[in-house]
Amino acid sequence: MTTEEIATDFTARWMRSWNDEGPAATARLYTADSMLVGGAMAIGRDAIEKALTGLFNQGWTRIEIVVAHAQAQGNVVLVASTFTAYGAGATAGKTLAGKSTHVLTKIDGVWLSAMHTAA
């Protein structure tokens, strides 16, 4: 796969996990010791799942992600993207737009996020 294909495939898996299965499935796309930095900081898959569950429970239950740039650096792939989250429940009719990065690493043949930032 090309670097762009790796980035596009990962973001598509992230969107499907979030939109169709929720935070627990999405957290499985992170390495065991991954870091999430945004409105909150979470270290490790369990803490990331908890942070993602908080966002999901606020009503941000659908997301679209567009890869803006991807590049390989040694054994990792750096992904810069934009996102739009769509609200439900208390946030119905609202959108949340921002920028995000992932540092992807391949573990047992699968590309996972070792670090994710969002703002």
C-alpha positions as CSV (number, residue, x, y, z in Angstrom):
1,M,0.0,0.0,0.0
2,T,1.1,3.6,-0.6
3,T,1.4,6.1,2.2
4,E,-1.8,7.8,1.0
5,E,-3.7,4.4,0.9
6,I,-2.6,3.6,4.4
7,A,-3.8,6.9,5.7
8,T,-7.1,6.7,3.8
9,D,-7.7,3.1,4.9
10,F,-7.0,4.0,8.6
11,T,-9.4,7.0,8.6
12,A,-12.1,4.9,6.9
13,R,-11.7,2.3,9.6
14,W,-11.9,5.0,12.3
15,M,-15.0,6.5,10.8
16,R,-16.7,3.1,10.4
17,S,-15.8,2.1,13.9
18,W,-17.1,5.4,15.4
19,N,-20.2,5.7,13.3
20,D,-21.3,2.0,13.3
21,E,-19.9,0.5,16.6
22,G,-19.0,3.3,18.9
23,P,-16.1,4.2,21.2
24,A,-15.0,0.6,22.3
25,A,-14.5,-0.5,18.7
26,T,-12.8,2.8,17.9
27,A,-10.4,2.4,20.8
28,R,-9.2,-0.9,19.3
29,L,-7.6,1.2,16.5
30,Y,-5.0,2.5,19.0
31,T,-1.8,0.8,20.2
32,A,-1.9,-0.4,23.8
33,D,0.2,2.5,24.9
34,S,-1.1,5.2,22.6
35,M,-1.6,8.8,23.5
36,L,-4.7,11.0,22.7
37,V,-4.3,14.7,23.1
38,G,-7.1,17.2,22.5
39,G,-9.7,18.6,24.9
40,A,-8.5,15.9,27.2
41,M,-5.3,13.8,27.4
42,A,-5.5,10.0,27.6
43,I,-2.6,7.6,27.7
44,G,-3.3,3.9,26.9
45,R,-6.1,2.2,25.1
46,D,-8.4,2.0,28.2
47,A,-8.1,5.7,29.0
48,I,-8.6,6.5,25.3
49,E,-11.8,4.4,25.3
50,K,-13.0,6.3,28.3
51,A,-12.2,9.7,26.7
52,L,-14.0,8.7,23.5
53,T,-17.0,7.4,25.4
54,G,-17.3,10.9,27.0
55,L,-17.4,12.5,23.6
56,F,-19.9,9.9,22.3
57,N,-22.1,10.4,25.3
58,Q,-22.1,14.2,24.7
59,G,-23.9,13.3,21.4
60,W,-21.0,13.4,18.9
61,T,-22.0,10.1,17.4
62,R,-21.3,10.6,13.7
63,I,-18.0,11.8,12.1
64,E,-16.5,12.4,8.7
65,I,-12.8,12.6,8.3
66,V,-10.9,13.8,5.2
67,V,-7.1,13.1,4.9
68,A,-5.3,16.4,4.1
69,H,-1.8,15.0,4.0
70,A,0.1,11.8,4.7
71,Q,3.8,11.0,4.7
72,A,6.0,8.2,5.8
73,Q,8.8,8.8,8.3
74,G,10.8,5.6,8.7
75,N,8.4,2.9,10.1
76,V,5.5,5.3,10.8
77,V,2.9,7.1,8.8
78,L,2.0,10.7,9.7
79,V,-1.6,11.7,8.9
80,A,-3.0,15.2,9.0
81,S,-6.8,15.4,8.5
82,T,-9.9,17.5,9.0
83,F,-13.0,16.3,10.6
84,T,-16.6,17.2,11.1
85,A,-18.6,15.6,14.0
86,Y,-22.4,15.7,13.9
87,G,-24.4,15.9,17.0
88,A,-27.4,13.9,18.3
89,G,-29.5,14.2,21.4
90,A,-28.5,17.3,23.3
91,T,-26.2,18.3,20.5
92,A,-28.7,17.5,17.7
93,G,-28.3,19.9,14.7
94,K,-24.8,21.0,15.8
95,T,-21.5,20.3,14.1
96,L,-18.0,20.3,15.5
97,A,-15.2,20.9,12.9
98,G,-11.5,20.6,13.5
99,K,-8.1,19.2,12.6
100,S,-6.5,16.0,13.7
101,T,-3.3,14.1,13.4
102,H,-2.4,10.4,13.8
103,V,1.0,8.8,14.0
104,L,0.4,5.3,12.6
105,T,2.6,2.3,13.3
106,K,2.2,-1.3,12.0
107,I,1.6,-3.9,14.7
108,D,1.0,-7.6,13.6
109,G,0.3,-6.4,10.1
110,V,-2.3,-3.8,11.1
111,W,-1.8,0.0,11.1
112,L,-2.8,1.5,14.5
113,S,-2.6,4.9,16.0
114,A,0.3,5.4,18.4
115,M,-0.6,9.1,18.9
116,H,-3.7,11.1,18.0
117,T,-4.2,14.8,18.4
118,A,-7.4,16.7,17.8
119,A,-8.3,20.4,18.0
